[in-house]
Amino acid sequence: MTPSTFRPWFDRRRARATLLLPALFVASDAFAINWLMLQGTEPPDAPVIKPFGFIGLDYQSTSGSDLPAGPWQGQAMMQNQIPPRLEDSSEFQISYARLGVRGRLFDGLLNYWVSPLAGDNGISRNGTPNVKFTDVSVTFNWIPHARIRVGQFMFPGSEEGLQPVVRRDYINPSAVVDQLVNERYFDSDGTPTNDANDLNGPNSGWRDTGVQVFDAFKTGDWEHTYAAMISTGSGLAVYNGWGSGQPDWHLYWSSEWVFGGKGLLREGLKLTAWYQTGERDLRVGATQHEESFDRTRYGVGATLRRGPWRAAGEWVKAEGMIFDGADGGAVPGTISNNGKLVASYNVLPDNEADGWYVDGGYTLFKDWELRARYDRLHRGTDSPVTERRFETVTLGITYRFNEHFRLLADYQFRDVEAPGLPGDAVANQILDDVDNLVAVRLWASF
């Protein structure tokens, strides 16, 4: 392809993204949006510098039930405290505050994204500083059908994980995508009884640092998107170090049958499949000897949007490095009643987990949406002793004041059990007291 033919090809390809750009910050229900293209590219008329931002204001609350049994009986239960602080069962928070710039350079041959994040969330509040650069990347649009994105950004994977937080339809993510795909980083498996085994950095936020090759193309009524990425496996690498030194590998494919419409009005059925694998170093057992463990995640999903209706579902499988909550259900760092134990975070390095969710919504009177989601997570499935089953039903309503302001209200019915243990086992006595949760969030964006 000569330079004279490359430019018209490039402009045609970029023009297809023009109608999608506004969706990143003003879309209502963006399940049909191609997140890889939207976040990794810019339209032909994009400026050199385009500022953007949003803020989320929250109120979340549970009944605040204390632990009914075990070494920390009578103390606060971790799952009934509001994250990320885990200091109270009811909190007002500035959950997210983001200000960033993105733009198009060299007549579209390169685009960039730089965006720090603050607020009370698993990224900003974990580790220092309290403001963290989550997305810092450039995309080179030089090779036909093979755009190259370099830096720190959302890795290709779960559809829910790929959605910017400001565009998600629920206040809290599903348990399966949050616990299995949103990676938490630890130095130990939590075996020592005198150490809280705190996080050694922020959650990944479904991000990693690396190089991604990707693009989208059409065949008839279908739009297909592919991505392949090699990354460090360390999430937000500036704050989490450089992992095990072994790379993570990511593969992604989506195909959407487009029924009609454009931009926010586009309707279609989208099918996705993804896979990622890598290694993690962890100190394990009584001797806390450091070993390397495989960490693999993969899943399939589907999203549908037609008229006032939308629906989505995903299934995720996890092998290795399974997050396993905290000792006795207590807040990590608290001392047991006999003064001999410190509650710690735990990891199951050789175990497995899987789960799924289904979600549906219906738009009323243009500005209101009624929605419901059921998600189920089976964690630590290799043994009846470690297995935990999470079931959550979320009922929600959304009101859109205008393109810049959106109000969400959710109520979560939460049920957790240890199915491999007797009903009167200490673990099930504790899990029976996991409270339901109410949450309200106001989004403001520009």
Secondary structure by P-SEA (a helix, b strand, c coil): ccaaaaaaaaaaaaaaaccccccccccccccccaaaaaaccccccccccccccccccccccccccccccccccccccccccccccccccccccccbbbbbcccccccccccbbbbbbbcccccccccccccccccccccccccccbbbbbccccccccccccccccccccccccaaaaaccbbbbbcccccccccccccccccccccccccccccccccccbbbbbbbbccccccccccccccccbbbbbbbbbbbbccccccccccccccccccccbbbbbbbccccccbbbbbbbcccbbbbbccccccccbbbbbccccccccccccccccccccccbbbbbbbbcccccccccccccccccccbbbbbbbbbbbccccccccbbbbbbbbbbbbbbccccbbbbbbbbbbbbbccccccccaaaaaaaabbbbbbbbbbbcc
